[in-house]
Amino acid sequence: MSEDVLAPMAGKIIKINVEVGSEIEEDEEIIIIEAMKMETPIFAPCDGKITKIMKKEGDEIEEDDPLATIE
């Protein structure tokens, strides 16, 4: 079963802490976005492996954009 990590708000990706193939644990910080001059970490919703990263550092994102897939 796979789960997409969605953007909680519009902003800009400033750091991606994982890469495809990374084993991650629930609540691990995987991406940091900047919105309204504040940094907001995005945490993994479950344990698993990163199988896809849809955005790159510097990309502008909208709320609910898929950012990564965890299997």
HELIX and SHEET records of a PDB file:
SHEET    1   A 4 GLU A   3  LEU A   6  0                                        
SHEET    2   A 4 PRO A  66  ILE A  70 -1                                        
SHEET    3   A 4 GLY A  48  ILE A  53 -1                                        
SHEET    4   A 4 GLU A  23  ILE A  24 -1                                        
SHEET    1   B 4 MET A  38  PHE A  43  0                                        
SHEET    2   B 4 GLU A  29  ALA A  35 -1                                        
SHEET    3   B 4 GLY A  11  ILE A  16 -1                                        
SHEET    4   B 4 GLU A  60  ILE A  61 -1                                        
END                                                                             
